Amino acid sequence: MECLCPQCRALLETQAISLHNGLTEINHIHNNTLYQCSDCDAQVGLASVPHRWELVAFAQKQQVA
């Protein structure tokens, strides 16, 4: 797992039921929700059936020229 913050790492390892404060919902389709972490820029998906957290991607950092 690339540079995950401790909260995202714990979420993925323990499959906790609740989110951490740094997660913001960015997409919701049927029983799947995608969250963006403001701490480490990870995109974490939650599948409701069965309940499972998965690392989807890391957001691309925008570079200023």
PDB file of N, CA, C and O in Angstrom:
ATOM      1  N   MET A   1       0.853  -1.179   0.000  1.00  0.00           N
ATOM      2  CA  MET A   1       0.000   0.000   0.000  1.00  0.00           C
ATOM      3  C   MET A   1       0.892   1.234   0.000  1.00  0.00           C
ATOM      4  O   MET A   1       1.642   1.476   0.946  1.00  0.00           O
ATOM      5  N   GLU A   2       0.799   2.000  -1.066  1.00  0.00           N
ATOM      6  CA  GLU A   2       1.579   3.218  -1.165  1.00  0.00           C
ATOM      7  C   GLU A   2       1.254   4.134   0.009  1.00  0.00           C
ATOM      8  O   GLU A   2       0.284   3.865   0.718  1.00  0.00           O
ATOM      9  N   CYS A   3       1.956   5.122   0.233  1.00  0.00           N
ATOM     10  CA  CYS A   3       1.856   6.165   1.250  1.00  0.00           C
ATOM     11  C   CYS A   3       0.457   6.434   1.816  1.00  0.00           C
ATOM     12  O   CYS A   3      -0.051   7.549   1.694  1.00  0.00           O
ATOM     13  N   LEU A   4      -0.150   5.454   2.415  1.00  0.00           N
ATOM     14  CA  LEU A   4      -1.453   5.656   3.057  1.00  0.00           C
ATOM     15  C   LEU A   4      -1.261   6.308   4.414  1.00  0.00           C
ATOM     16  O   LEU A   4      -0.274   6.049   5.102  1.00  0.00           O
ATOM     17  N   CYS A   5      -2.208   7.154   4.797  1.00  0.00           N
ATOM     18  CA  CYS A   5      -2.172   7.708   6.145  1.00  0.00           C
ATOM     19  C   CYS A   5      -2.532   6.574   7.112  1.00  0.00           C
ATOM     20  O   CYS A   5      -3.125   5.581   6.692  1.00  0.00           O
ATOM     21  N   PRO A   6      -2.190   6.701   8.386  1.00  0.00           N
ATOM     22  CA  PRO A   6      -2.485   5.638   9.351  1.00  0.00           C
ATOM     23  C   PRO A   6      -3.971   5.285   9.431  1.00  0.00           C
ATOM     24  O   PRO A   6      -4.323   4.127   9.657  1.00  0.00           O
ATOM     25  N   GLN A   7      -4.843   6.278   9.248  1.00  0.00           N
ATOM     26  CA  GLN A   7      -6.285   6.022   9.345  1.00  0.00           C
ATOM     27  C   GLN A   7      -6.773   5.169   8.175  1.00  0.00           C
ATOM     28  O   GLN A   7      -7.563   4.247   8.376  1.00  0.00           O
ATOM     29  N   CYS A   8      -6.313   5.461   6.955  1.00  0.00           N
ATOM     30  CA  CYS A   8      -6.713   4.652   5.791  1.00  0.00           C
ATOM     31  C   CYS A   8      -6.131   3.250   5.887  1.00  0.00           C
ATOM     32  O   CYS A   8      -6.808   2.271   5.571  1.00  0.00           O
ATOM     33  N   ARG A   9      -4.884   3.150   6.320  1.00  0.00           N
ATOM     34  CA  ARG A   9      -4.253   1.839   6.472  1.00  0.00           C
ATOM     35  C   ARG A   9      -5.048   0.982   7.454  1.00  0.00           C
ATOM     36  O   ARG A   9      -5.313  -0.190   7.185  1.00  0.00           O
ATOM     37  N   ALA A  10      -5.430   1.565   8.595  1.00  0.00           N
ATOM     38  CA  ALA A  10      -6.204   0.837   9.595  1.00  0.00           C
ATOM     39  C   ALA A  10      -7.573   0.437   9.049  1.00  0.00           C
ATOM     40  O   ALA A  10      -8.057  -0.664   9.311  1.00  0.00           O
ATOM     41  N   LEU A  11      -8.185   1.330   8.299  1.00  0.00           N
ATOM     42  CA  LEU A  11      -9.503   1.053   7.713  1.00  0.00           C
ATOM     43  C   LEU A  11      -9.441  -0.165   6.797  1.00  0.00           C
ATOM     44  O   LEU A  11     -10.307  -1.038   6.860  1.00  0.00           O
ATOM     45  N   LEU A  12      -8.416  -0.224   5.946  1.00  0.00           N
ATOM     46  CA  LEU A  12      -8.270  -1.336   5.013  1.00  0.00           C
ATOM     47  C   LEU A  12      -7.857  -2.625   5.715  1.00  0.00           C
ATOM     48  O   LEU A  12      -8.294  -3.708   5.324  1.00  0.00           O
ATOM     49  N   GLU A  13      -7.025  -2.524   6.743  1.00  0.00           N
ATOM     50  CA  GLU A  13      -6.557  -3.726   7.438  1.00  0.00           C
ATOM     51  C   GLU A  13      -7.614  -4.321   8.357  1.00  0.00           C
ATOM     52  O   GLU A  13      -7.741  -5.543   8.445  1.00  0.00           O
ATOM     53  N   THR A  14      -8.374  -3.469   9.044  1.00  0.00           N
ATOM     54  CA  THR A  14      -9.353  -3.972  10.020  1.00  0.00           C
ATOM     55  C   THR A  14     -10.757  -4.096   9.444  1.00  0.00           C
ATOM     56  O   THR A  14     -11.623  -4.727  10.050  1.00  0.00           O
ATOM     57  N   GLN A  15     -10.993  -3.488   8.256  1.00  0.00           N
ATOM     58  CA  GLN A  15     -12.327  -3.480   7.647  1.00  0.00           C
ATOM     59  C   GLN A  15     -13.370  -2.913   8.627  1.00  0.00           C
ATOM     60  O   GLN A  15     -14.449  -3.477   8.810  1.00  0.00           O
ATOM     61  N   ALA A  16     -13.009  -1.783   9.247  1.00  0.00           N
ATOM     62  CA  ALA A  16     -13.887  -1.125  10.227  1.00  0.00           C
ATOM     63  C   ALA A  16     -15.206  -0.705   9.577  1.00  0.00           C
ATOM     64  O   ALA A  16     -15.293  -0.548   8.359  1.00  0.00           O
ATOM     65  N   ILE A  17     -16.205  -0.530  10.397  1.00  0.00           N
ATOM     66  CA  ILE A  17     -17.531  -0.150   9.906  1.00  0.00           C
ATOM     67  C   ILE A  17     -17.630   1.349   9.673  1.00  0.00           C
ATOM     68  O   ILE A  17     -18.356   1.783   8.779  1.00  0.00           O
ATOM     69  N   SER A  18     -16.919   2.147  10.455  1.00  0.00           N
ATOM     70  CA  SER A  18     -17.038   3.599  10.340  1.00  0.00           C
ATOM     71  C   SER A  18     -15.882   4.202   9.542  1.00  0.00           C
ATOM     72  O   SER A  18     -14.818   3.597   9.414  1.00  0.00           O
ATOM     73  N   LEU A  19     -16.109   5.413   9.004  1.00  0.00           N
ATOM     74  CA  LEU A  19     -15.081   6.128   8.257  1.00  0.00           C
ATOM     75  C   LEU A  19     -14.201   6.913   9.215  1.00  0.00           C
ATOM     76  O   LEU A  19     -14.502   7.017  10.405  1.00  0.00           O
ATOM     77  N   HIS A  20     -13.116   7.464   8.696  1.00  0.00           N
ATOM     78  CA  HIS A  20     -12.356   8.413   9.496  1.00  0.00           C
ATOM     79  C   HIS A  20     -12.647   9.826   8.997  1.00  0.00           C
ATOM     80  O   HIS A  20     -13.190   9.994   7.905  1.00  0.00           O
ATOM     81  N   ASN A  21     -12.296  10.831   9.773  1.00  0.00           N
ATOM     82  CA  ASN A  21     -12.679  12.217   9.484  1.00  0.00           C
ATOM     83  C   ASN A  21     -12.132  12.771   8.179  1.00  0.00           C
ATOM     84  O   ASN A  21     -12.699  13.722   7.641  1.00  0.00           O
ATOM     85  N   GLY A  22     -11.044  12.206   7.649  1.00  0.00           N
ATOM     86  CA  GLY A  22     -10.447  12.732   6.432  1.00  0.00           C
ATOM     87  C   GLY A  22     -11.130  12.272   5.152  1.00  0.00           C
ATOM     88  O   GLY A  22     -10.773  12.743   4.072  1.00  0.00           O
ATOM     89  N   LEU A  23     -12.098  11.369   5.238  1.00  0.00           N
ATOM     90  CA  LEU A  23     -12.749  10.838   4.037  1.00  0.00           C
ATOM     91  C   LEU A  23     -13.960  11.676   3.633  1.00  0.00           C
ATOM     92  O   LEU A  23     -14.795  12.041   4.461  1.00  0.00           O
ATOM     93  N   THR A  24     -14.029  11.969   2.338  1.00  0.00           N
ATOM     94  CA  THR A  24     -15.153  12.707   1.769  1.00  0.00           C
ATOM     95  C   THR A  24     -15.727  11.885   0.625  1.00  0.00           C
ATOM     96  O   THR A  24     -14.988  11.402  -0.233  1.00  0.00           O
ATOM     97  N   GLU A  25     -17.043  11.727   0.616  1.00  0.00           N
ATOM     98  CA  GLU A  25     -17.689  10.957  -0.450  1.00  0.00           C
ATOM     99  C   GLU A  25     -17.567  11.709  -1.766  1.00  0.00           C
ATOM    100  O   GLU A  25     -17.893  12.894  -1.839  1.00  0.00           O
ATOM    101  N   ILE A  26     -17.093  11.018  -2.820  1.00  0.00           N
ATOM    102  CA  ILE A  26     -16.984  11.660  -4.128  1.00  0.00           C
ATOM    103  C   ILE A  26     -17.863  10.999  -5.186  1.00  0.00           C
ATOM    104  O   ILE A  26     -18.095  11.585  -6.244  1.00  0.00           O
ATOM    105  N   ASN A  27     -18.360   9.783  -4.919  1.00  0.00           N
ATOM    106  CA  ASN A  27     -19.225   9.109  -5.889  1.00  0.00           C
ATOM    107  C   ASN A  27     -19.993   8.000  -5.182  1.00  0.00           C
ATOM    108  O   ASN A  27     -19.452   7.314  -4.315  1.00  0.00           O
ATOM    109  N   HIS A  28     -21.251   7.831  -5.555  1.00  0.00           N
ATOM    110  CA  HIS A  28     -22.079   6.778  -4.977  1.00  0.00           C
ATOM    111  C   HIS A  28     -22.921   6.160  -6.087  1.00  0.00           C
ATOM    112  O   HIS A  28     -23.726   6.841  -6.721  1.00  0.00           O
ATOM    113  N   ILE A  29     -22.725   4.860  -6.316  1.00  0.00           N
ATOM    114  CA  ILE A  29     -23.505   4.139  -7.327  1.00  0.00           C
ATOM    115  C   ILE A  29     -24.027   2.852  -6.690  1.00  0.00           C
ATOM    116  O   ILE A  29     -23.246   1.977  -6.316  1.00  0.00           O
ATOM    117  N   HIS A  30     -25.325   2.744  -6.570  1.00  0.00           N
ATOM    118  CA  HIS A  30     -25.998   1.591  -5.979  1.00  0.00           C
ATOM    119  C   HIS A  30     -25.410   1.297  -4.587  1.00  0.00           C
ATOM    120  O   HIS A  30     -25.527   2.132  -3.690  1.00  0.00           O
ATOM    121  N   ASN A  31     -24.792   0.148  -4.396  1.00  0.00           N
ATOM    122  CA  ASN A  31     -24.263  -0.225  -3.081  1.00  0.00           C
ATOM    123  C   ASN A  31     -22.771   0.077  -2.927  1.00  0.00           C
ATOM    124  O   ASN A  31     -22.146  -0.389  -1.974  1.00  0.00           O
ATOM    125  N   ASN A  32     -22.197   0.841  -3.841  1.00  0.00           N
ATOM    126  CA  ASN A  32     -20.772   1.151  -3.787  1.00  0.00           C
ATOM    127  C   ASN A  32     -20.560   2.649  -3.630  1.00  0.00           C
ATOM    128  O   ASN A  32     -21.202   3.449  -4.311  1.00  0.00           O
ATOM    129  N   THR A  33     -19.664   3.024  -2.738  1.00  0.00           N
ATOM    130  CA  THR A  33     -19.365   4.425  -2.500  1.00  0.00           C
ATOM    131  C   THR A  33     -17.862   4.630  -2.588  1.00  0.00           C
ATOM    132  O   THR A  33     -17.085   3.832  -2.064  1.00  0.00           O
ATOM    133  N   LEU A  34     -17.458   5.700  -3.252  1.00  0.00           N
ATOM    134  CA  LEU A  34     -16.046   6.035  -3.394  1.00  0.00           C
ATOM    135  C   LEU A  34     -15.751   7.264  -2.550  1.00  0.00           C
ATOM    136  O   LEU A  34     -16.467   8.263  -2.620  1.00  0.00           O
ATOM    137  N   TYR A  35     -14.694   7.185  -1.755  1.00  0.00           N
ATOM    138  CA  TYR A  35     -14.285   8.275  -0.878  1.00  0.00           C
ATOM    139  C   TYR A  35     -12.888   8.731  -1.241  1.00  0.00           C
ATOM    140  O   TYR A  35     -12.072   7.938  -1.709  1.00  0.00           O
ATOM    141  N   GLN A  36     -12.608  10.017  -1.025  1.00  0.00           N
ATOM    142  CA  GLN A  36     -11.277  10.604  -1.223  1.00  0.00           C
ATOM    143  C   GLN A  36     -10.763  11.008   0.150  1.00  0.00           C
ATOM    144  O   GLN A  36     -11.481  11.654   0.914  1.00  0.00           O
ATOM    145  N   CYS A  37      -9.529  10.637   0.474  1.00  0.00           N
ATOM    146  CA  CYS A  37      -8.925  10.996   1.748  1.00  0.00           C
ATOM    147  C   CYS A  37      -8.195  12.332   1.603  1.00  0.00           C
ATOM    148  O   CYS A  37      -7.369  12.496   0.705  1.00  0.00           O
ATOM    149  N   SER A  38      -8.493  13.268   2.467  1.00  0.00           N
ATOM    150  CA  SER A  38      -7.834  14.579   2.411  1.00  0.00           C
ATOM    151  C   SER A  38      -6.429  14.528   3.005  1.00  0.00           C
ATOM    152  O   SER A  38      -5.643  15.454   2.809  1.00  0.00           O
ATOM    153  N   ASP A  39      -6.108  13.461   3.726  1.00  0.00           N
ATOM    154  CA  ASP A  39      -4.784  13.349   4.348  1.00  0.00           C
ATOM    155  C   ASP A  39      -3.747  12.748   3.402  1.00  0.00           C
ATOM    156  O   ASP A  39      -2.625  13.249   3.330  1.00  0.00           O
ATOM    157  N   CYS A  40      -4.099  11.677   2.669  1.00  0.00           N
ATOM    158  CA  CYS A  40      -3.112  10.992   1.834  1.00  0.00           C
ATOM    159  C   CYS A  40      -3.524  10.906   0.362  1.00  0.00           C
ATOM    160  O   CYS A  40      -2.806  10.311  -0.441  1.00  0.00           O
ATOM    161  N   ASP A  41      -4.662  11.489  -0.002  1.00  0.00           N
ATOM    162  CA  ASP A  41      -5.174  11.502  -1.381  1.00  0.00           C
ATOM    163  C   ASP A  41      -5.538  10.123  -1.915  1.00  0.00           C
ATOM    164  O   ASP A  41      -5.688   9.955  -3.125  1.00  0.00           O
ATOM    165  N   ALA A  42      -5.683   9.142  -1.046  1.00  0.00           N
ATOM    166  CA  ALA A  42      -6.118   7.817  -1.493  1.00  0.00           C
ATOM    167  C   ALA A  42      -7.601   7.866  -1.836  1.00  0.00           C
ATOM    168  O   ALA A  42      -8.370   8.604  -1.218  1.00  0.00           O
ATOM    169  N   GLN A  43      -7.989   7.077  -2.821  1.00  0.00           N
ATOM    170  CA  GLN A  43      -9.404   6.887  -3.121  1.00  0.00           C
ATOM    171  C   GLN A  43      -9.754   5.495  -2.617  1.00  0.00           C
ATOM    172  O   GLN A  43      -9.202   4.493  -3.072  1.00  0.00           O
ATOM    173  N   VAL A  44     -10.672   5.456  -1.677  1.00  0.00           N
ATOM    174  CA  VAL A  44     -11.038   4.222  -1.005  1.00  0.00           C
ATOM    175  C   VAL A  44     -12.497   3.932  -1.317  1.00  0.00           C
ATOM    176  O   VAL A  44     -13.358   4.799  -1.166  1.00  0.00           O
ATOM    177  N   GLY A  45     -12.769   2.705  -1.753  1.00  0.00           N
ATOM    178  CA  GLY A  45     -14.131   2.323  -2.094  1.00  0.00           C
ATOM    179  C   GLY A  45     -14.736   1.437  -1.021  1.00  0.00           C
ATOM    180  O   GLY A  45     -14.047   0.616  -0.415  1.00  0.00           O
ATOM    181  N   LEU A  46     -16.020   1.609  -0.794  1.00  0.00           N
ATOM    182  CA  LEU A  46     -16.760   0.771   0.140  1.00  0.00           C
ATOM    183  C   LEU A  46     -17.856   0.051  -0.622  1.00  0.00           C
ATOM    184  O   LEU A  46     -18.747   0.685  -1.188  1.00  0.00           O
ATOM    185  N   ALA A  47     -17.792  -1.265  -0.638  1.00  0.00           N
ATOM    186  CA  ALA A  47     -18.862  -2.085  -1.199  1.00  0.00           C
ATOM    187  C   ALA A  47     -19.755  -2.491  -0.040  1.00  0.00           C
ATOM    188  O   ALA A  47     -19.276  -3.032   0.956  1.00  0.00           O
ATOM    189  N   SER A  48     -21.032  -2.238  -0.163  1.00  0.00           N
ATOM    190  CA  SER A  48     -21.949  -2.525   0.944  1.00  0.00           C
ATOM    191  C   SER A  48     -22.317  -3.994   1.035  1.00  0.00           C
ATOM    192  O   SER A  48     -22.580  -4.496   2.128  1.00  0.00           O
ATOM    193  N   VAL A  49     -22.339  -4.693  -0.090  1.00  0.00           N
ATOM    194  CA  VAL A  49     -22.716  -6.103  -0.077  1.00  0.00           C
ATOM    195  C   VAL A  49     -21.668  -6.898  -0.836  1.00  0.00           C
ATOM    196  O   VAL A  49     -21.663  -6.809  -2.064  1.00  0.00           O
ATOM    197  N   PRO A  50     -20.804  -7.646  -0.234  1.00  0.00           N
ATOM    198  CA  PRO A  50     -20.558  -7.669   1.201  1.00  0.00           C
ATOM    199  C   PRO A  50     -19.777  -6.427   1.620  1.00  0.00           C
ATOM    200  O   PRO A  50     -19.093  -5.810   0.804  1.00  0.00           O
ATOM    201  N   HIS A  51     -19.884  -6.067   2.894  1.00  0.00           N
ATOM    202  CA  HIS A  51     -19.185  -4.894   3.420  1.00  0.00           C
ATOM    203  C   HIS A  51     -17.688  -5.112   3.271  1.00  0.00           C
ATOM    204  O   HIS A  51     -17.128  -6.028   3.873  1.00  0.00           O
ATOM    205  N   ARG A  52     -17.040  -4.274   2.472  1.00  0.00           N
ATOM    206  CA  ARG A  52     -15.597  -4.419   2.240  1.00  0.00           C
ATOM    207  C   ARG A  52     -15.007  -3.100   1.764  1.00  0.00           C
ATOM    208  O   ARG A  52     -15.514  -2.486   0.825  1.00  0.00           O
ATOM    209  N   TRP A  53     -13.927  -2.668   2.422  1.00  0.00           N
ATOM    210  CA  TRP A  53     -13.168  -1.500   2.000  1.00  0.00           C
ATOM    211  C   TRP A  53     -12.070  -1.948   1.054  1.00  0.00           C
ATOM    212  O   TRP A  53     -11.436  -2.978   1.286  1.00  0.00           O
ATOM    213  N   GLU A  54     -11.832  -1.178  -0.025  1.00  0.00           N
ATOM    214  CA  GLU A  54     -10.772  -1.485  -0.975  1.00  0.00           C
ATOM    215  C   GLU A  54     -10.080  -0.202  -1.402  1.00  0.00           C
ATOM    216  O   GLU A  54     -10.722   0.835  -1.574  1.00  0.00           O
ATOM    217  N   LEU A  55      -8.767  -0.280  -1.572  1.00  0.00           N
ATOM    218  CA  LEU A  55      -8.009   0.843  -2.106  1.00  0.00           C
ATOM    219  C   LEU A  55      -8.238   0.866  -3.609  1.00  0.00           C
ATOM    220  O   LEU A  55      -7.944  -0.112  -4.297  1.00  0.00           O
ATOM    221  N   VAL A  56      -8.763   1.979  -4.127  1.00  0.00           N
ATOM    222  CA  VAL A  56      -9.075   2.092  -5.544  1.00  0.00           C
ATOM    223  C   VAL A  56      -7.908   2.740  -6.286  1.00  0.00           C
ATOM    224  O   VAL A  56      -7.443   2.202  -7.291  1.00  0.00           O
ATOM    225  N   ALA A  57      -7.435   3.880  -5.806  1.00  0.00           N
ATOM    226  CA  ALA A  57      -6.359   4.604  -6.492  1.00  0.00           C
ATOM    227  C   ALA A  57      -5.859   5.720  -5.589  1.00  0.00           C
ATOM    228  O   ALA A  57      -6.393   5.955  -4.505  1.00  0.00           O
ATOM    229  N   PHE A  58      -4.838   6.390  -6.055  1.00  0.00           N
ATOM    230  CA  PHE A  58      -4.377   7.622  -5.435  1.00  0.00           C
ATOM    231  C   PHE A  58      -4.699   8.742  -6.400  1.00  0.00           C
ATOM    232  O   PHE A  58      -4.472   8.610  -7.602  1.00  0.00           O
ATOM    233  N   ALA A  59      -5.224   9.846  -5.890  1.00  0.00           N
ATOM    234  CA  ALA A  59      -5.553  10.977  -6.737  1.00  0.00           C
ATOM    235  C   ALA A  59      -4.275  11.544  -7.337  1.00  0.00           C
ATOM    236  O   ALA A  59      -3.222  11.554  -6.698  1.00  0.00           O
ATOM    237  N   GLN A  60      -4.382  12.008  -8.553  1.00  0.00           N
ATOM    238  CA  GLN A  60      -3.225  12.604  -9.214  1.00  0.00           C
ATOM    239  C   GLN A  60      -3.034  14.014  -8.674  1.00  0.00           C
ATOM    240  O   GLN A  60      -3.952  14.834  -8.707  1.00  0.00           O
ATOM    241  N   LYS A  61      -1.839  14.286  -8.180  1.00  0.00           N
ATOM    242  CA  LYS A  61      -1.518  15.624  -7.695  1.00  0.00           C
ATOM    243  C   LYS A  61      -1.315  16.532  -8.906  1.00  0.00           C
ATOM    244  O   LYS A  61      -0.635  16.166  -9.865  1.00  0.00           O
ATOM    245  N   GLN A  62      -1.908  17.706  -8.849  1.00  0.00           N
ATOM    246  CA  GLN A  62      -1.733  18.641  -9.935  1.00  0.00           C
ATOM    247  C   GLN A  62      -0.425  19.388  -9.746  1.00  0.00           C
ATOM    248  O   GLN A  62      -0.144  19.898  -8.661  1.00  0.00           O
ATOM    249  N   GLN A  63       0.368  19.452 -10.795  1.00  0.00           N
ATOM    250  CA  GLN A  63       1.647  20.145 -10.730  1.00  0.00           C
ATOM    251  C   GLN A  63       1.493  21.520 -11.355  1.00  0.00           C
ATOM    252  O   GLN A  63       0.898  21.677 -12.421  1.00  0.00           O
ATOM    253  N   VAL A  64       2.042  22.511 -10.667  1.00  0.00           N
ATOM    254  CA  VAL A  64       1.999  23.882 -11.173  1.00  0.00           C
ATOM    255  C   VAL A  64       3.317  24.163 -11.861  1.00  0.00           C
ATOM    256  O   VAL A  64       4.384  23.969 -11.279  1.00  0.00           O
ATOM    257  N   ALA A  65       3.244  24.625 -13.112  1.00  0.00           N
ATOM    258  CA  ALA A  65       4.479  24.875 -13.873  1.00  0.00           C
ATOM    259  C   ALA A  65       5.046  26.239 -13.561  1.00  0.00           C
ATOM    260  O   ALA A  65       6.081  26.617 -14.110  1.00  0.00           O
TER     261      ALA A  65
END
